[in-house]
């Protein structure tokens, strides 16, 4: 097999699987690890992948890679919708309560399901606190919901409100439930996101709430992005759309995290 043909197949494998190791490529193509490393170097130079310790990852799995809100809204919509349905079932309808909705496409789908929210009995109220402009815009139309939007500066890529002012407000709150999104969930690294200022807000959200529920579709599982905002043990429940890998499942169980498969 010519080197160009082999490298094309390696690039396709990385694209399909997100990550490959030097050892598995050496076995797959019956070549030495040194040859694999030369192939990976050539593919990195042509921007087909990024080399990491022991192998390579797809370009879209880099620790600081972050698609725009519009891009993410079209990705894995059905899976995120099921997660949002499961999250909605966790919101009490019979008593006055308060929740935080973190910015993100899955939490925004949860907000869509709150558009028609009504209390189980007259006088009950749901307070929704959010740092997401799209969520605030949507929920402002439901008069049965008491809406509070956090102050700060707007991060254009995600339409999230971030900054010191945002975290200070969260430090003075104790809502019943926080629904928080994540870009990565890993056994050793915990919950992470690519941007440090959004990570600071997520950490404040996690710290503030009595109960924390993470919403992450299965493409985020076993992934690490740049900034950890919570350890596994900081989260009470994880709602996802497929069972975690054995390693992650064991770590979540050890951290006493309830896993809900939507």
Beta strands, then each sheet from edge to edge (+ up, - down):
strand 1: 19-21
strand 2: 50-52
strand 3: 55-57
strand 4: 97-101
strand 5: 126-130
strand 6: 145-149
strand 7: 153-155
strand 8: 160-162
strand 9: 177-181
strand 10: 184-186
strand 11: 190-193
strand 12: 211-215
strand 13: 227-230
strand 14: 237-240
strand 15: 258-261
sheet 1: 1+ 3- 2+
sheet 2: 6+ 5+ 4+ 9+ 12+ 14+ 15+
sheet 3: 7+ 8-
sheet 4: 10+ 11- 13+
end
